[in-house]
Amino acid sequence: MQFLGGDVPERQRHYRDRSPVFGSDALRTPTLLTAGAKDRATPPGQAVEFHRILKERGIPTEVIRYPLEGHGVRDLPAAIDAATRVLAWFERYLPPDPRGA
């Protein structure tokens, strides 16, 4: 709330303008989401909600929840798992150019 300078009722338009949920109509990009169960900045329920909306719109998406992580995945073995999943995601949705370009 400090970021936008007020609580939701006061700054409702600003929160809505910055919400990926309300702007999701324009999205087409396959999206991998990670969520730490202890994240106080971006509660994991927001990642789950966004995942559900993307899935309903037919956009490839996955959400991975890390029960011991906060905002960001930092500790082992979760960091290794997250890096492995990100690499696999890129290989799937951003394959290398077969021409070598």
Buried (B, 14 or more C-beta within 10 A) or exposed (E): EEEBEEEEEEBEEBBEEEEBEEEBEEBEEBBBBBBBEEBEEEBBEBBBBBBEBBBEEEBBBBBBBBEEBBEBBEEEEBBEBBEEBBEEBEEEEEEEEEEEE
